[in-house]
């Protein structure tokens, strides 16, 4: 049986888009499940009480550090909107809806419209999430709303039913404040919007998203400014490593697959037969083709005038 020379070898065969979309969904869901299980692993291990004391002590260190730098303004910022129900609901909505729901929407848009960029962004999210998980376990940190005597209000508690629906708390570590991946992941998606959105106003919104999220995580009492900065750094580390993998791992695999394709085509047993030897070919009568001097048809680089044979 002859092989199909036009078929793509298995090493470089491209999956149909619906299989690829399903695969991306499995990867994303698997990453989120591992992330959630890892975040909640402390509670299952029965070490939450011990980590609570350490998380509160670390929170005091962060507060002292910000006092030293003169940036501990979280309480003052929250006090500006705590009595304004409209503003409070706006920042609660940003905190809830601009995290997982917005990330899912932008990921679908990126996959559908700019699939060549999707893998880099996906890997950046997964890598930065892995780095964040390590930091969560090494440096438990209580958010401002859980630090006694600081006067912070848990604004999300006023809409806890909606919040728990948007971001289920089945697996939840209350002491995973640093880094803030609310800020980090929104930064990654915002950079993607900035780079690929055709409308300029939408592109600027991509840059505004991480700034709005930074205000939201602070005003709602869930993070310090230090957490937001750490989230930005973690996201950029993930983006750099994802870019490194794209340049040095995926490109190498693609080059190897391409070499395999050329090798298969070169060694295929179904190479079309070469023309018969001219020595064994039957003689054919040559047709008379009139010749025309080149000067009669062309002058210099351009055609002078047509001839009778043109």
C-alpha positions in Angstrom: 0.0 0.0 0.0 1.3 3.4 -1.0 1.9 6.0 1.7 0.3 9.4 1.3 3.1 11.7 0.6 1.0 14.8 1.5 0.1 13.5 4.9 1.9 15.0 7.9 4.1 12.6 9.8 2.9 11.8 13.3 5.7 13.8 14.9 4.3 17.1 13.5 0.7 16.3 13.0 -1.5 19.2 14.1 -4.4 18.3 16.3 -7.9 19.5 15.1 -8.8 22.7 16.8 -11.6 21.0 18.9 -9.1 18.4 20.3 -6.6 21.1 21.0 -9.2 23.3 22.7 -10.2 20.3 24.9 -6.6 19.7 25.7 -6.1 23.3 26.8 -9.2 23.0 29.0 -7.8 19.9 30.6 -4.5 21.6 31.3 -6.1 24.7 32.7 -8.5 22.8 34.9 -5.8 20.4 36.1 -3.6 23.4 37.0 -6.4 25.1 38.9 -7.2 21.9 40.8 -3.6 21.3 41.8 -3.3 25.0 42.8 -6.5 24.7 44.9 -5.5 21.4 46.5 -2.1 22.7 47.4 -3.4 25.9 48.9 -5.8 23.9 51.1 -3.3 21.2 52.0 -2.3 23.0 55.3 -5.8 22.8 56.7 -5.9 19.1 55.9 -2.6 18.5 57.5 -3.9 19.9 60.8 -1.2 22.6 60.9 -3.4 25.6 60.5 -3.2 26.7 64.1 0.6 26.7 64.1 0.7 28.5 60.8 -1.8 31.1 62.1 0.6 32.4 64.7 3.4 32.5 62.1 1.1 34.2 59.5 0.2 36.9 62.0 3.8 37.4 63.0 4.8 37.8 59.3 2.0 40.3 58.9 3.5 42.4 61.6 6.8 42.3 59.8 5.2 43.4 56.6 3.4 46.2 58.3 6.7 47.4 60.0 8.4 47.1 56.6 5.8 49.3 54.9 5.9 51.8 57.8 9.6 52.0 57.3 9.2 52.8 53.6 6.3 55.1 54.3 3.8 53.1 52.1 1.6 51.7 54.8 -1.5 53.5 53.6 -3.9 50.5 53.3 -6.1 51.5 56.2 -6.4 55.1 55.1 -7.3 54.0 51.6 -10.0 51.7 52.8 -11.4 54.4 55.1 -12.0 56.6 52.0 -14.7 54.3 50.6 -15.9 52.2 53.6 -18.9 54.5 54.1 -19.7 54.8 50.4 -21.7 51.7 49.5 -21.5 52.4 45.7 -17.7 52.6 45.7 -17.4 49.7 48.0 -19.5 47.5 45.7 -17.4 48.6 42.7 -14.1 47.5 44.3 -15.7 44.3 45.6 -16.9 43.6 42.0 -13.4 44.3 40.6 -11.9 42.0 43.2 -14.4 39.2 42.4 -15.1 39.5 38.7 -11.7 40.7 37.4 -10.0 37.6 38.7 -11.1 34.1 37.6 -14.1 35.1 35.5 -12.2 37.8 33.5 -9.2 35.5 33.1 -11.4 32.8 31.6 -13.0 35.2 29.2 -9.7 36.7 28.1 -8.2 33.2 27.7 -11.0 32.1 25.4 -10.6 35.3 23.4 -6.8 34.8 23.2 -7.1 31.2 22.1 -9.7 32.0 19.5 -8.2 35.2 18.0 -4.4 34.9 18.7 -3.7 31.2 19.2 0.0 31.6 18.5 0.3 33.6 21.7 -2.0 31.5 23.9 0.7 28.9 24.9 3.1 31.6 26.2 0.3 33.2 28.4 -1.0 29.8 29.6 2.5 28.7 30.6 3.2 32.1 32.3 0.1 31.6 34.4 0.9 28.0 35.3 4.6 28.8 36.1 3.8 31.9 38.2 1.1 29.9 40.1 3.7 27.2 40.9 6.1 29.9 42.2 3.3 31.4 44.3 2.4 28.0 45.8 6.0 27.6 47.0 5.9 31.0 48.6 2.6 30.4 50.2 4.0 27.4 52.0 7.3 29.0 52.9 5.9 32.4 54.0 2.4 32.2 55.4 1.0 35.7 55.7 -2.3 36.9 57.2 -4.1 39.5 55.1 -4.9 42.9 56.7 -8.5 41.9 57.4 -7.3 39.1 59.7 -4.8 41.1 61.7 -6.3 42.0 65.1 -6.3 45.7 66.2 -5.6 47.2 62.8 -9.1 48.3 62.1 -9.6 46.7 58.7 -13.0 45.7 57.5 -13.7 42.5 55.4 -15.7 44.2 52.7 -16.2 41.0 50.7 -18.0 39.5 53.7 -20.9 41.8 52.9 -21.4 40.0 49.6 -20.0 36.7 50.8 -22.7 34.7 49.0 -21.7 36.1 45.6 -18.0 35.9 46.4 -18.1 32.3 47.4 -20.0 31.5 44.2 -17.5 33.3 41.9 -14.5 31.9 43.8 -15.5 28.7 45.8 -13.8 28.3 49.1 -13.8 24.5 49.2 -10.0 24.6 49.2 -8.9 27.8 50.8 -5.8 29.0 52.7 -6.5 32.3 54.4 -2.8 32.9 55.0 -1.8 32.9 51.3 -1.6 36.7 51.0 1.8 37.0 49.4 2.2 37.2 46.5 -1.1 38.5 45.3 -2.0 36.5 42.2 -5.1 38.5 41.8 -2.7 41.3 40.7 -0.1 39.0 39.1 -2.5 37.0 36.8 -4.5 40.1 35.9 -1.2 41.8 34.9 -0.5 38.9 32.5 -3.9 39.1 30.9 -3.7 42.9 30.8 -0.4 42.8 28.9 -1.9 40.4 26.4 -4.9 42.8 25.9 -2.4 45.7 25.5 -0.4 43.8 22.9 -3.2 42.3 20.8 -6.3 44.4 21.2 -6.9 46.3 18.0 -8.9 49.1 19.6 -6.6 51.6 21.3 -9.1 52.3 24.2 -9.4 48.6 24.9 -5.6 48.3 24.8 -5.3 51.0 27.4 -7.8 49.2 29.5 -5.5 46.2 29.5 -2.9 48.4 31.3 -5.5 49.8 33.7 -6.6 46.3 34.8 -3.7 45.5 37.1 -3.8 49.0 38.6 -7.5 48.7 39.4 -7.0 45.3 40.8 -4.2 46.6 43.1 -6.6 49.2 44.5 -9.3 46.5 44.9 -7.2 44.0 46.8 -6.0 46.7 49.2 -9.3 48.5 49.7 -11.1 45.2 50.4 -8.6 44.3 53.1 -7.2 41.2 51.3 -3.7 42.3 50.6 -0.9 44.8 51.4 0.9 46.9 48.8 3.8 44.6 49.3 1.7 41.6 48.2 0.8 43.4 45.0 4.4 44.1 44.2 5.3 40.5 44.9 2.5 39.4 42.6 3.8 41.6 39.8 7.3 40.1 40.2 6.0 36.6 40.4 4.0 37.1 37.2 6.9 38.6 35.3 9.1 35.6 36.4 6.5 33.3 35.0 6.3 35.3 31.8 10.1 35.2 31.4 10.3 31.5 32.0 7.4 30.9 29.6 9.2 32.9 26.9 12.5 31.1 27.6 10.6 27.7 27.1 9.1 29.0 23.9 12.5 30.0 22.5 14.6 27.1 23.6 12.3 24.1 24.2 9.3 24.4 21.9 11.3 25.8 19.0 13.9 23.0 19.4 11.0 20.4 19.3 9.6 22.1 16.2 13.0 22.0 14.5 13.4 18.3 15.3 9.9 17.6 14.0 10.7 19.4 10.8 13.9 17.4 10.4 11.9 14.3 10.8 9.5 15.3 8.1 12.4 15.9 5.6 13.9 12.6 6.6 10.6 10.7 6.0 10.1 12.3 2.6 13.7 11.6 1.5 13.6 8.0 2.5 10.1 7.2 1.3 9.9 4.0 -0.9 7.2 5.6 -3.0 9.4 8.1 -4.7 8.1 8.7 -8.2 10.1 6.8 -10.8 12.7 8.7 -12.8 12.1 9.2 -16.5 13.3 6.4 -18.8 16.8 6.5 -20.0 17.2 8.5 -23.1 19.3 5.8 -24.7 16.4 3.3 -24.6 13.7 5.9 -25.6 12.1 5.7 -29.0 13.2 8.4 -31.4 10.6 11.1 -32.0 10.4 13.6 -34.8 11.6 17.0 -33.9 9.2 19.8 -34.6 10.4 22.8 -36.5 10.4 25.9 -34.3 11.3 29.1 -36.0 14.0 31.1 -34.4 14.0 34.9 -33.9 17.0 37.0 -33.1 16.8 38.5 -29.6 17.5 42.0 -30.9 14.3 41.9 -33.0 12.2 41.4 -29.9 13.9 43.2 -27.0 15.9 46.4 -26.7 17.8 46.8 -23.5 15.7 45.8 -20.5 12.3 46.5 -22.1 10.3 45.2 -25.0 10.7 47.3 -28.2 7.6 46.1 -30.2 5.9 42.8 -30.7 7.0 40.5 -33.5 4.8 38.3 -35.6 5.4 35.4 -33.3 4.6 37.1 -30.0 
